[in-house]
Amino acid sequence: MNPYYIFNHTKRQRVSNGIIQPLLENRETASHILILVWPQLGDFDSLEYAWWLKPEAKKLADEKLAIRAVGIGNLSSGKRFCEYTGFPQANLFVDPNAELHGQLNLYSGLNLSLPGLSGSHKAWLNLLLMCVGIGSPRTLGEVFRGYSGYRGDRQAPQLIGDDEMIEDTPLPAFKGSFFHLAGGSGFQRPFELATLRLRNMVEVLINWQTYVPNSADLTQRGATFLFNSQRELVYEHRDLGILGFTANMSQPLSFLYLWKTNSCMSTK
């Protein structure tokens, strides 16, 4: 079944007004529809995905790309997420129990269990195991890419502007120009991505109860779906692990450059 059918019949709570509304309401004039099914709104992947979208927002709007995102959480989670990331509240819907993820048959994550563990403790155990690569392919490689102390990633763009102040981390505040010392400019410098992820981690830990009101779905993964003007699926990526929300983590939005082609792409 084309997942568009599922999305077209889905209603969830919209963060901007708190009302249960159709996910695809008011998208008739869009040339393409990008639907992001995110894990927990406090998950690394959700926060990082939203960060990548922010600088592209104006261009994507001009190209009449309608964006809808559904994340695991409640209204408070959604509002905090949008406040922190700048993602538009009108484009974000919340799914407290990951029901949409189940309908789409997305990867629910590692599901090991030990006698005596509560549901919450089981979720935490499996999340920690996934963070070290068990049941979560590519995760360790992506972590090492972010923390590379020697090369950075010359296939990825520069992430932090020279005049940008880096705050809200355990480190003293510093300017983005500091990364010149780590190798120059115009590409992802060593520790640059790790700094952004550290800032996201601090944000979530400080506001954990807001971001994750229910820990039952800590390991649930998400997906990306892109539909053309005929509402045909032209791109799909189903996440198989933490920090695997796109096929190309160096250029997470590179798939959007393919939206004008007629070839159908799918990554698992």
Accessible surface in RSA format (square Angstrom, percent):
REM  Atomic radii and reference values for relative SASA: ProtOr
REM  Chains: A
REM  Algorithm: Lee & Richards
REM  Probe-radius: 1.40
REM  Slices: 20
REM RES _ NUM      All-atoms   Total-Side   Main-Chain    Non-polar    All polar
REM                ABS   REL    ABS   REL    ABS   REL    ABS   REL    ABS   REL
RES MET A   1   177.18  91.8  93.87  62.1  83.31 198.4 106.10  90.2  71.08  94.2
RES ASN A   2    65.18  45.0  49.67  48.0  15.52  37.4  33.29  80.1  31.89  30.8
RES PRO A   3    11.37   8.3  10.80   9.8   0.58   2.1  11.37   9.4   0.00   0.0
RES TYR A   4    26.09  12.2  26.09  14.8   0.00   0.0  24.49  18.4   1.60   2.0
RES TYR A   5   121.50  56.7 117.65  66.9   3.85  10.0  80.62  60.6  40.87  50.4
RES ILE A   6    29.24  16.6  25.18  18.8   4.05   9.8  28.40  20.4   0.84   2.3
RES PHE A   7     0.39   0.2   0.00   0.0   0.39   1.0   0.00   0.0   0.39   1.1
RES ASN A   8    65.42  45.1  46.57  45.0  18.84  45.4   0.43   1.0  64.99  62.8
RES HIS A   9   120.60  65.9  85.80  59.6  34.80  89.0  68.08  70.2  52.51  61.1
RES THR A  10     6.60   4.7   2.04   2.1   4.56  10.9   3.58   4.8   3.02   4.6
RES LYS A  11   124.17  60.6 114.54  70.3   9.63  22.9  56.87  51.2  67.31  71.7
RES ARG A  12    36.24  15.2  35.49  18.1   0.75   1.8  11.59  15.8  24.65  14.9
RES GLN A  13    45.87  25.7  44.98  32.9   0.89   2.1   5.12  10.9  40.75  30.9
RES ARG A  14    24.25  10.2  24.25  12.4   0.00   0.0   4.14   5.7  20.11  12.2
RES VAL A  15     0.00   0.0   0.00   0.0   0.00   0.0   0.00   0.0   0.00   0.0
RES SER A  16    48.35  40.9  23.51  31.4  24.84  57.2  18.74  39.9  29.61  41.5
RES ASN A  17    73.93  51.0  42.22  40.8  31.71  76.4  33.40  80.4  40.54  39.2
RES GLY A  18    23.74  29.3   0.00   N/A  23.74  29.3   6.26  17.2  17.48  39.2
RES ILE A  19    95.54  54.4  92.35  68.8   3.19   7.7  95.54  68.8   0.00   0.0
RES ILE A  20   108.32  61.6  90.53  67.4  17.79  42.9  90.53  65.2  17.79  48.3
RES GLN A  21    32.64  18.3  32.56  23.8   0.08   0.2   5.25  11.2  27.39  20.8
RES PRO A  22    46.96  34.2  46.85  42.7   0.11   0.4  46.85  38.7   0.11   0.7
RES LEU A  23     0.38   0.2   0.00   0.0   0.38   0.9   0.00   0.0   0.38   1.0
RES LEU A  24     4.93   2.7   2.66   1.9   2.27   5.7   3.92   2.8   1.01   2.7
RES GLU A  25    56.83  32.6  50.20  38.0   6.63  15.8  20.01  38.7  36.82  30.1
RES ASN A  26   113.73  78.4  91.05  88.0  22.68  54.6  26.13  62.9  87.60  84.7
RES ARG A  27    45.86  19.3  42.64  21.7   3.22   7.7   5.78   7.9  40.08  24.3
RES GLU A  28   125.49  72.0  97.30  73.6  28.19  67.1  65.02 125.8  60.47  49.4
RES THR A  29   122.61  87.2 104.72 106.2  17.88  42.6  79.87 107.3  42.73  64.6
RES ALA A  30    13.01  12.0   4.56   7.0   8.45  19.2   7.24  10.2   5.77  15.3
RES SER A  31    38.16  32.2  33.49  44.7   4.67  10.8  35.73  76.1   2.43   3.4
RES HIS A  32    22.05  12.1  22.05  15.3   0.00   0.0  20.45  21.1   1.61   1.9
RES ILE A  33     0.26   0.1   0.26   0.2   0.00   0.0   0.26   0.2   0.00   0.0
RES LEU A  34     0.00   0.0   0.00   0.0   0.00   0.0   0.00   0.0   0.00   0.0
RES ILE A  35     0.00   0.0   0.00   0.0   0.00   0.0   0.00   0.0   0.00   0.0
RES LEU A  36     0.02   0.0   0.02   0.0   0.00   0.0   0.02   0.0   0.00   0.0
RES VAL A  37     0.52   0.3   0.00   0.0   0.52   1.2   0.00   0.0   0.52   1.4
RES TRP A  38     4.63   1.9   4.63   2.2   0.00   0.0   4.63   2.5   0.00   0.0
RES PRO A  39     0.77   0.6   0.77   0.7   0.00   0.0   0.77   0.6   0.00   0.0
RES GLN A  40     3.75   2.1   3.75   2.7   0.00   0.0   2.67   5.7   1.08   0.8
RES LEU A  41     0.00   0.0   0.00   0.0   0.00   0.0   0.00   0.0   0.00   0.0
RES GLY A  42     9.78  12.1   0.00   N/A   9.78  12.1   0.88   2.4   8.91  19.9
RES ASP A  43    14.84  10.4   7.36   7.3   7.48  17.7   8.47  19.9   6.37   6.4
RES PHE A  44    64.72  32.4  60.34  37.4   4.38  11.4  60.35  36.6   4.37  12.5
RES ASP A  45     0.68   0.5   0.68   0.7   0.00   0.0   0.68   1.6   0.00   0.0
RES SER A  46     0.00   0.0   0.00   0.0   0.00   0.0   0.00   0.0   0.00   0.0
RES LEU A  47     2.47   1.4   1.09   0.8   1.38   3.5   1.09   0.8   1.38   3.7
RES GLU A  48     7.58   4.4   7.55   5.7   0.03   0.1   5.91  11.4   1.67   1.4
RES TYR A  49     3.78   1.8   3.78   2.1   0.00   0.0   3.37   2.5   0.40   0.5
RES ALA A  50     1.70   1.6   0.00   0.0   1.70   3.9   0.00   0.0   1.70   4.5
RES TRP A  51    69.35  27.8  67.61  32.7   1.74   4.1  55.04  29.3  14.31  23.2
RES TRP A  52    23.40   9.4  22.84  11.1   0.56   1.3  22.01  11.7   1.39   2.3
RES LEU A  53     6.73   3.7   6.19   4.4   0.54   1.4   6.23   4.4   0.50   1.3
RES LYS A  54   125.31  61.1 110.53  67.8  14.79  35.2  69.85  62.9  55.46  59.1
RES PRO A  55    99.26  72.3  60.42  55.1  38.84 141.2  72.39  59.8  26.87 167.0
RES GLU A  56    47.48  27.3  46.84  35.4   0.64   1.5   7.21  14.0  40.26  32.9
RES ALA A  57    49.41  45.4  43.39  67.0   6.01  13.7  45.74  64.4   3.66   9.7
RES LYS A  58   147.49  72.0 141.23  86.7   6.26  14.9 117.56 105.8  29.93  31.9
RES LYS A  59    89.37  43.6  84.76  52.0   4.61  11.0  65.66  59.1  23.71  25.3
RES LEU A  60     6.36   3.5   6.36   4.5   0.00   0.0   6.36   4.5   0.00   0.0
RES ALA A  61    64.71  59.5  45.59  70.4  19.12  43.5  50.90  71.7  13.81  36.6
RES ASP A  62    92.66  64.9  62.95  62.7  29.71  70.2  30.90  72.7  61.77  61.6
RES GLU A  63    63.84  36.7  50.73  38.4  13.11  31.2  27.09  52.4  36.75  30.0
RES LYS A  64   132.01  64.4 123.50  75.8   8.51  20.3  77.21  69.5  54.80  58.4
RES LEU A  65    11.62   6.5   0.00   0.0  11.62  29.2   0.48   0.3  11.14  30.0
RES ALA A  66    15.59  14.3   7.39  11.4   8.20  18.6  15.35  21.6   0.24   0.6
RES ILE A  67    19.63  11.2  17.01  12.7   2.62   6.3  17.01  12.2   2.62   7.1
RES ARG A  68    17.27   7.3  17.27   8.8   0.00   0.0   0.37   0.5  16.90  10.2
RES ALA A  69     0.00   0.0   0.00   0.0   0.00   0.0   0.00   0.0   0.00   0.0
RES VAL A  70     0.00   0.0   0.00   0.0   0.00   0.0   0.00   0.0   0.00   0.0
RES GLY A  71     0.00   0.0   0.00   N/A   0.00   0.0   0.00   0.0   0.00   0.0
RES ILE A  72     2.70   1.5   2.70   2.0   0.00   0.0   2.70   1.9   0.00   0.0
RES GLY A  73     2.43   3.0   0.00   N/A   2.43   3.0   2.43   6.7   0.00   0.0
RES ASN A  74    52.24  36.0  51.98  50.2   0.26   0.6  22.57  54.3  29.66  28.7
RES LEU A  75    50.58  28.2  49.64  35.5   0.94   2.4  49.64  34.9   0.94   2.5
RES SER A  76    66.43  56.1  59.52  79.4   6.91  15.9  22.60  48.1  43.83  61.4
RES SER A  77     0.00   0.0   0.00   0.0   0.00   0.0   0.00   0.0   0.00   0.0
RES GLY A  78     0.00   0.0   0.00   N/A   0.00   0.0   0.00   0.0   0.00   0.0
RES LYS A  79    82.58  40.3  81.11  49.8   1.48   3.5  63.15  56.8  19.43  20.7
RES ARG A  80    71.08  29.8  68.48  34.9   2.60   6.2  13.48  18.4  57.60  34.9
RES PHE A  81     0.00   0.0   0.00   0.0   0.00   0.0   0.00   0.0   0.00   0.0
RES CYS A  82     7.61   5.8   2.54   2.8   5.07  11.9   2.85   7.2   4.76   5.1
RES GLU A  83   130.50  74.9  96.90  73.3  33.59  80.0  47.14  91.2  83.35  68.1
RES TYR A  84    64.48  30.1  36.61  20.8  27.87  72.5  40.68  30.6  23.80  29.3
RES THR A  85    11.27   8.0   2.44   2.5   8.83  21.1   8.58  11.5   2.69   4.1
RES GLY A  86    40.98  50.5   0.00   N/A  40.98  50.5  19.46  53.4  21.52  48.2
RES PHE A  87    12.52   6.3   5.19   3.2   7.32  19.1   9.23   5.6   3.28   9.4
RES PRO A  88    65.29  47.6  54.97  50.1  10.32  37.5  65.29  53.9   0.00   0.0
RES GLN A  89    64.83  36.3  59.60  43.6   5.23  12.5  16.60  35.3  48.24  36.6
RES ALA A  90    45.80  42.1  44.04  68.0   1.76   4.0  44.04  62.0   1.76   4.7
RES ASN A  91    32.39  22.3  32.39  31.3   0.00   0.0   0.00   0.0  32.39  31.3
RES LEU A  92     0.00   0.0   0.00   0.0   0.00   0.0   0.00   0.0   0.00   0.0
RES PHE A  93     0.12   0.1   0.12   0.1   0.00   0.0   0.12   0.1   0.00   0.0
RES VAL A  94     0.98   0.6   0.15   0.1   0.84   2.0   0.15   0.1   0.84   2.3
RES ASP A  95     2.04   1.4   2.04   2.0   0.00   0.0   0.00   0.0   2.04   2.0
RES PRO A  96    68.16  49.7  63.28  57.7   4.88  17.7  64.24  53.0   3.92  24.4
RES ASN A  97    88.74  61.2  74.44  71.9  14.30  34.4  17.45  42.0  71.29  68.9
RES ALA A  98     8.60   7.9   3.25   5.0   5.35  12.2   3.25   4.6   5.35  14.2
RES GLU A  99   101.14  58.1  91.53  69.2   9.61  22.9  35.79  69.2  65.35  53.4
RES LEU A 100     0.00   0.0   0.00   0.0   0.00   0.0   0.00   0.0   0.00   0.0
RES HIS A 101     0.26   0.1   0.05   0.0   0.22   0.6   0.26   0.3   0.00   0.0
RES GLY A 102    54.96  67.8   0.00   N/A  54.96  67.8  37.68 103.4  17.28  38.7
RES GLN A 103   108.48  60.7  78.87  57.6  29.61  70.5  37.11  79.0  71.37  54.1
RES LEU A 104     6.63   3.7   1.15   0.8   5.49  13.8   4.26   3.0   2.37   6.4
RES ASN A 105   127.64  88.0 113.68 109.9  13.96  33.6  23.71  57.1 103.93 100.5
RES LEU A 106    12.93   7.2   0.34   0.2  12.59  31.7   1.04   0.7  11.89  32.0
RES TYR A 107    68.98  32.2  57.54  32.7  11.44  29.8  55.24  41.5  13.74  16.9
RES SER A 108    65.97  55.7  59.34  79.2   6.63  15.3  31.52  67.1  34.45  48.3
RES GLY A 109     6.33   7.8   0.00   N/A   6.33   7.8   0.00   0.0   6.33  14.2
RES LEU A 110    28.77  16.0  22.65  16.2   6.12  15.4  24.65  17.3   4.12  11.1
RES ASN A 111   106.00  73.1  86.10  83.2  19.90  47.9  24.12  58.1  81.88  79.1
RES LEU A 112    89.95  50.1  88.03  63.0   1.93   4.8  89.95  63.2   0.00   0.0
RES SER A 113    71.35  60.3  44.89  59.9  26.46  61.0  24.60  52.4  46.76  65.5
RES LEU A 114   102.30  57.0  98.62  70.6   3.69   9.3  99.74  70.0   2.56   6.9
RES PRO A 115   136.87  99.8 103.78  94.6  33.09 120.3 115.75  95.6  21.12 131.3
RES GLY A 116    88.05 108.6   0.00   N/A  88.05 108.6  43.93 120.6  44.12  98.8
RES LEU A 117    64.76  36.1  38.87  27.8  25.88  65.1  39.22  27.5  25.54  68.7
RES SER A 118    55.28  46.7  42.92  57.3  12.36  28.5  51.57 109.8   3.71   5.2
RES GLY A 119    55.78  68.8   0.00   N/A  55.78  68.8  37.90 104.0  17.88  40.0
RES SER A 120    49.48  41.8  42.69  57.0   6.80  15.7  29.13  62.0  20.35  28.5
RES HIS A 121   109.93  60.1 106.10  73.7   3.82   9.8  66.65  68.7  43.28  50.4
RES LYS A 122    59.44  29.0  59.44  36.5   0.00   0.0  22.85  20.6  36.59  39.0
RES ALA A 123     8.87   8.2   4.20   6.5   4.67  10.6   8.70  12.3   0.17   0.5
RES TRP A 124    89.70  36.0  89.70  43.4   0.00   0.0  75.99  40.5  13.71  22.2
RES LEU A 125    50.02  27.9  46.43  33.2   3.60   9.0  49.23  34.6   0.80   2.1
RES ASN A 126     2.12   1.5   2.12   2.0   0.00   0.0   0.44   1.1   1.68   1.6
RES LEU A 127    24.87  13.8  24.87  17.8   0.00   0.0  24.87  17.5   0.00   0.0
RES LEU A 128   105.11  58.5 102.01  73.0   3.09   7.8 102.35  71.9   2.76   7.4
RES LEU A 129    42.47  23.7  42.27  30.2   0.20   0.5  42.47  29.8   0.00   0.0
RES MET A 130     0.00   0.0   0.00   0.0   0.00   0.0   0.00   0.0   0.00   0.0
RES CYS A 131    48.15  36.4  39.98  44.6   8.17  19.2  19.02  48.2  29.12  31.4
RES VAL A 132    83.18  54.7  74.46  67.4   8.72  21.0  74.46  64.7   8.72  23.7
RES GLY A 133    26.32  32.5   0.00   N/A  26.32  32.5   8.05  22.1  18.26  40.9
RES ILE A 134    83.32  47.4  78.62  58.6   4.70  11.3  83.32  60.0   0.00   0.0
RES GLY A 135    29.91  36.9   0.00   N/A  29.91  36.9  20.13  55.2   9.78  21.9
RES SER A 136     0.58   0.5   0.00   0.0   0.58   1.3   0.00   0.0   0.58   0.8
RES PRO A 137    75.15  54.8  62.80  57.2  12.35  44.9  72.46  59.8   2.70  16.8
RES ARG A 138   120.73  50.7  97.04  49.5  23.69  56.4  69.08  94.4  51.65  31.3
RES THR A 139     1.77   1.3   1.49   1.5   0.29   0.7   1.49   2.0   0.29   0.4
RES LEU A 140    74.46  41.5  73.14  52.3   1.32   3.3  73.14  51.4   1.32   3.5
RES GLY A 141    46.26  57.0   0.00   N/A  46.26  57.0  35.34  97.0  10.92  24.4
RES GLU A 142    12.71   7.3   9.09   6.9   3.63   8.6   5.18  10.0   7.53   6.1
RES VAL A 143    43.47  28.6  42.87  38.8   0.60   1.4  43.47  37.8   0.00   0.0
RES PHE A 144   133.47  66.8 128.49  79.6   4.98  13.0 129.53  78.5   3.94  11.3
RES ARG A 145    47.19  19.8  38.06  19.4   9.13  21.7  43.31  59.2   3.87   2.3
RES GLY A 146     1.04   1.3   0.00   N/A   1.04   1.3   0.00   0.0   1.04   2.3
RES TYR A 147   111.42  52.0 102.96  58.6   8.46  22.0  74.67  56.1  36.75  45.3
RES SER A 148    19.67  16.6  10.89  14.5   8.78  20.2  15.06  32.1   4.61   6.5
RES GLY A 149    34.79  42.9   0.00   N/A  34.79  42.9   8.56  23.5  26.23  58.8
RES TYR A 150   208.19  97.2 177.85 101.2  30.35  79.0 133.51 100.3  74.69  92.1
RES ARG A 151   177.55  74.5 168.29  85.8   9.27  22.1  72.38  98.9 105.18  63.7
RES GLY A 152     4.66   5.7   0.00   N/A   4.66   5.7   0.76   2.1   3.90   8.7
RES ASP A 153    14.74  10.3  11.02  11.0   3.72   8.8   6.82  16.1   7.92   7.9
RES ARG A 154   168.06  70.6 140.40  71.6  27.65  65.8  55.46  75.8 112.59  68.2
RES GLN A 155   132.70  74.2 123.53  90.3   9.16  21.8  45.71  97.3  86.98  66.0
RES ALA A 156     3.73   3.4   0.09   0.1   3.64   8.3   1.50   2.1   2.23   5.9
RES PRO A 157    47.49  34.6  41.20  37.6   6.28  22.8  47.45  39.2   0.04   0.2
RES GLN A 158    54.30  30.4  32.31  23.6  21.99  52.4  14.46  30.8  39.84  30.2
RES LEU A 159    13.04   7.3   0.87   0.6  12.16  30.6   2.78   2.0  10.26  27.6
RES ILE A 160     0.96   0.5   0.18   0.1   0.78   1.9   0.62   0.4   0.35   0.9
RES GLY A 161    35.73  44.1   0.00   N/A  35.73  44.1  30.47  83.6   5.26  11.8
RES ASP A 162    54.03  37.8  49.15  48.9   4.87  11.5  18.55  43.7  35.48  35.4
RES ASP A 163   118.15  82.8 100.07  99.6  18.08  42.8  33.92  79.8  84.23  84.0
RES GLU A 164    67.13  38.5  57.11  43.2  10.01  23.8  33.60  65.0  33.53  27.4
RES MET A 165    88.33  45.7  74.44  49.3  13.89  33.1  66.38  56.4  21.95  29.1
RES ILE A 166     0.75   0.4   0.17   0.1   0.58   1.4   0.17   0.1   0.58   1.6
RES GLU A 167    89.11  51.2  86.46  65.4   2.65   6.3  14.28  27.6  74.83  61.1
RES ASP A 168   109.37  76.6  89.33  88.9  20.04  47.4  28.52  67.1  80.85  80.6
RES THR A 169    18.37  13.1   0.59   0.6  17.78  42.4   1.29   1.7  17.08  25.8
RES PRO A 170   102.50  74.7  59.59  54.3  42.91 156.0  72.55  59.9  29.95 186.2
RES LEU A 171    91.77  51.1  82.90  59.3   8.87  22.3  83.47  58.6   8.30  22.3
RES PRO A 172   113.77  82.9  99.19  90.4  14.57  53.0 111.52  92.1   2.25  14.0
RES ALA A 173    57.43  52.8  28.23  43.6  29.19  66.4  28.42  40.0  29.00  76.8
RES PHE A 174    40.46  20.2  34.66  21.5   5.80  15.1  40.46  24.5   0.00   0.0
RES LYS A 175    96.87  47.3  92.48  56.7   4.39  10.5  48.79  43.9  48.08  51.2
RES GLY A 176     0.00   0.0   0.00   N/A   0.00   0.0   0.00   0.0   0.00   0.0
RES SER A 177    46.77  39.5  41.56  55.5   5.20  12.0  23.25  49.5  23.51  32.9
RES PHE A 178   111.35  55.7 103.75  64.3   7.60  19.8 110.73  67.1   0.62   1.8
RES PHE A 179     4.98   2.5   4.98   3.1   0.00   0.0   4.98   3.0   0.00   0.0
RES HIS A 180    73.06  39.9  61.18  42.5  11.88  30.4  45.86  47.3  27.20  31.6
RES LEU A 181   149.50  83.3 113.94  81.5  35.57  89.4 118.39  83.1  31.11  83.7
RES ALA A 182    37.38  34.4  15.24  23.5  22.14  50.4  27.74  39.1   9.64  25.5
RES GLY A 183    43.71  53.9   0.00   N/A  43.71  53.9  28.76  78.9  14.94  33.5
RES GLY A 184    24.63  30.4   0.00   N/A  24.63  30.4  24.04  66.0   0.59   1.3
RES SER A 185    60.04  50.7  39.24  52.4  20.80  47.9   6.29  13.4  53.75  75.3
RES GLY A 186    61.36  75.7   0.00   N/A  61.36  75.7  33.83  92.8  27.53  61.6
RES PHE A 187    13.37   6.7  13.37   8.3   0.00   0.0  13.37   8.1   0.00   0.0
RES GLN A 188     2.00   1.1   2.00   1.5   0.00   0.0   0.00   0.0   2.00   1.5
RES ARG A 189     0.82   0.3   0.00   0.0   0.82   2.0   0.00   0.0   0.82   0.5
RES PRO A 190     5.22   3.8   4.25   3.9   0.96   3.5   5.07   4.2   0.14   0.9
RES PHE A 191    96.51  48.3  95.57  59.2   0.95   2.5  95.57  57.9   0.95   2.7
RES GLU A 192     0.03   0.0   0.00   0.0   0.03   0.1   0.00   0.0   0.03   0.0
RES LEU A 193     2.77   1.5   2.61   1.9   0.16   0.4   2.61   1.8   0.16   0.4
RES ALA A 194     5.66   5.2   4.69   7.2   0.96   2.2   5.07   7.1   0.59   1.6
RES THR A 195    11.71   8.3   9.29   9.4   2.42   5.8   2.69   3.6   9.02  13.6
RES LEU A 196    10.71   6.0  10.15   7.3   0.56   1.4  10.21   7.2   0.51   1.4
RES ARG A 197    12.34   5.2  11.60   5.9   0.74   1.8  11.63  15.9   0.70   0.4
RES LEU A 198    37.82  21.1  35.78  25.6   2.03   5.1  37.64  26.4   0.17   0.5
RES ARG A 199    37.29  15.7  36.87  18.8   0.42   1.0   8.53  11.7  28.76  17.4
RES ASN A 200    12.97   8.9  12.91  12.5   0.06   0.1   0.20   0.5  12.77  12.3
RES MET A 201    76.71  39.7  73.60  48.7   3.10   7.4  47.15  40.1  29.55  39.2
RES VAL A 202    28.00  18.4  26.87  24.3   1.13   2.7  28.00  24.3   0.00   0.0
RES GLU A 203    17.08   9.8  13.87  10.5   3.20   7.6   5.31  10.3  11.77   9.6
RES VAL A 204     8.89   5.8   8.89   8.0   0.00   0.0   8.89   7.7   0.00   0.0
RES LEU A 205   108.49  60.4  90.43  64.7  18.05  45.4  90.65  63.7  17.84  48.0
RES ILE A 206   130.57  74.3  99.07  73.8  31.51  75.9 105.26  75.8  25.31  68.7
RES ASN A 207    30.00  20.7  24.73  23.9   5.27  12.7   5.27  12.7  24.72  23.9
RES TRP A 208    54.53  21.9  53.35  25.8   1.18   2.8  41.49  22.1  13.04  21.2
RES GLN A 209   139.22  77.9 129.52  94.7   9.70  23.1  63.70 135.6  75.52  57.3
RES THR A 210    47.70  33.9  40.95  41.5   6.75  16.1  14.79  19.9  32.91  49.8
RES TYR A 211     0.00   0.0   0.00   0.0   0.00   0.0   0.00   0.0   0.00   0.0
RES VAL A 212     5.31   3.5   1.25   1.1   4.06   9.8   1.25   1.1   4.06  11.0
RES PRO A 213    61.08  44.5  28.01  25.5  33.07 120.2  30.70  25.3  30.37 188.8
RES ASN A 214    72.24  49.8  65.71  63.5   6.53  15.7  25.40  61.1  46.84  45.3
RES SER A 215    20.86  17.6  16.40  21.9   4.46  10.3   8.27  17.6  12.58  17.6
RES ALA A 216    64.83  59.6  40.10  61.9  24.72  56.2  43.38  61.1  21.45  56.8
RES ASP A 217    33.63  23.6  31.18  31.0   2.45   5.8   2.41   5.7  31.22  31.1
RES LEU A 218     6.26   3.5   5.02   3.6   1.24   3.1   5.02   3.5   1.24   3.3
RES THR A 219    13.13   9.3  12.91  13.1   0.21   0.5   0.86   1.2  12.26  18.5
RES GLN A 220    13.79   7.7  13.58   9.9   0.20   0.5   1.53   3.3  12.26   9.3
RES ARG A 221     0.00   0.0   0.00   0.0   0.00   0.0   0.00   0.0   0.00   0.0
RES GLY A 222     0.35   0.4   0.00   N/A   0.35   0.4   0.06   0.2   0.29   0.6
RES ALA A 223     3.03   2.8   0.00   0.0   3.03   6.9   0.71   1.0   2.32   6.1
RES THR A 224     1.79   1.3   1.79   1.8   0.00   0.0   1.00   1.3   0.78   1.2
RES PHE A 225     0.00   0.0   0.00   0.0   0.00   0.0   0.00   0.0   0.00   0.0
RES LEU A 226     1.01   0.6   1.01   0.7   0.00   0.0   1.01   0.7   0.00   0.0
RES PHE A 227     0.00   0.0   0.00   0.0   0.00   0.0   0.00   0.0   0.00   0.0
RES ASN A 228    22.01  15.2  22.01  21.3   0.00   0.0   8.30  20.0  13.71  13.3
RES SER A 229    62.39  52.7  43.31  57.8  19.07  43.9  27.21  57.9  35.17  49.3
RES GLN A 230   126.15  70.5  99.18  72.5  26.97  64.2  51.11 108.8  75.04  56.9
RES ARG A 231    43.57  18.3  38.38  19.6   5.19  12.4  23.38  32.0  20.19  12.2
RES GLU A 232    95.01  54.5  94.25  71.3   0.77   1.8  33.74  65.3  61.27  50.0
RES LEU A 233    33.87  18.9  24.60  17.6   9.27  23.3  24.60  17.3   9.27  24.9
RES VAL A 234    12.64   8.3   9.35   8.5   3.29   7.9   9.35   8.1   3.29   8.9
RES TYR A 235     9.02   4.2   9.02   5.1   0.00   0.0   7.06   5.3   1.95   2.4
RES GLU A 236    14.77   8.5  14.77  11.2   0.00   0.0   0.16   0.3  14.61  11.9
RES HIS A 237     5.85   3.2   5.85   4.1   0.00   0.0   5.44   5.6   0.41   0.5
RES ARG A 238    47.31  19.9  47.06  24.0   0.26   0.6  17.54  24.0  29.77  18.0
RES ASP A 239     4.36   3.1   4.05   4.0   0.32   0.8   0.00   0.0   4.36   4.4
RES LEU A 240    78.73  43.8  75.29  53.9   3.44   8.6  75.29  52.9   3.44   9.3
RES GLY A 241     1.12   1.4   0.00   N/A   1.12   1.4   0.00   0.0   1.12   2.5
RES ILE A 242     6.83   3.9   6.83   5.1   0.00   0.0   6.83   4.9   0.00   0.0
RES LEU A 243     5.68   3.2   5.37   3.8   0.31   0.8   5.37   3.8   0.31   0.8
RES GLY A 244     4.52   5.6   0.00   N/A   4.52   5.6   3.25   8.9   1.27   2.8
RES PHE A 245     3.28   1.6   2.51   1.6   0.77   2.0   2.51   1.5   0.77   2.2
RES THR A 246     4.07   2.9   3.62   3.7   0.46   1.1   1.54   2.1   2.54   3.8
RES ALA A 247    51.33  47.2  29.58  45.7  21.75  49.5  30.96  43.6  20.37  54.0
RES ASN A 248    61.71  42.6  57.57  55.6   4.14  10.0  21.36  51.4  40.35  39.0
RES MET A 249    10.19   5.3   5.21   3.4   4.98  11.9   5.21   4.4   4.98   6.6
RES SER A 250    16.52  14.0  15.29  20.4   1.24   2.8   2.72   5.8  13.81  19.3
RES GLN A 251    69.65  38.9  68.75  50.2   0.90   2.1  18.61  39.6  51.04  38.7
RES PRO A 252     1.29   0.9   0.85   0.8   0.44   1.6   0.85   0.7   0.44   2.8
RES LEU A 253    16.93   9.4  14.74  10.5   2.19   5.5  14.90  10.5   2.03   5.5
RES SER A 254    37.98  32.1  32.38  43.2   5.60  12.9  21.44  45.6  16.54  23.2
RES PHE A 255    10.10   5.1   6.83   4.2   3.27   8.5   9.29   5.6   0.82   2.3
RES LEU A 256    13.20   7.3  10.96   7.8   2.24   5.6  11.07   7.8   2.12   5.7
RES TYR A 257   155.12  72.4 130.75  74.4  24.37  63.4 102.70  77.2  52.42  64.6
RES LEU A 258    73.59  41.0  70.11  50.2   3.48   8.7  70.22  49.3   3.36   9.1
RES TRP A 259    16.79   6.7  13.02   6.3   3.76   8.8   6.90   3.7   9.88  16.0
RES LYS A 260   158.79  77.5 125.86  77.2  32.94  78.4  83.40  75.1  75.39  80.3
RES THR A 261    59.36  42.2  48.09  48.8  11.27  26.9  53.98  72.5   5.37   8.1
RES ASN A 262   155.69 107.4 122.91 118.8  32.79  78.9  36.48  87.8 119.21 115.2
RES SER A 263    68.91  58.2  55.16  73.6  13.76  31.7  51.38 109.4  17.54  24.6
RES CYS A 264    89.74  67.9  58.83  65.6  30.91  72.6  32.42  82.1  57.32  61.8
RES MET A 265    69.78  36.1  65.77  43.5   4.01   9.6  63.06  53.6   6.73   8.9
RES SER A 266    62.93  53.2  32.48  43.4  30.45  70.1  30.03  64.0  32.90  46.1
RES THR A 267    31.60  22.5  27.14  27.5   4.46  10.6  31.60  42.5   0.00   0.0
RES LYS A 268   147.22  71.8 115.29  70.7  31.93  76.0  76.07  68.5  71.15  75.8
END  Absolute sums over single chains surface
CHAIN  1 A    12553.3      10018.3       2535.0       7483.7       5069.6
END  Absolute sums over all chains
TOTAL         12553.3      10018.3       2535.0       7483.7       5069.6
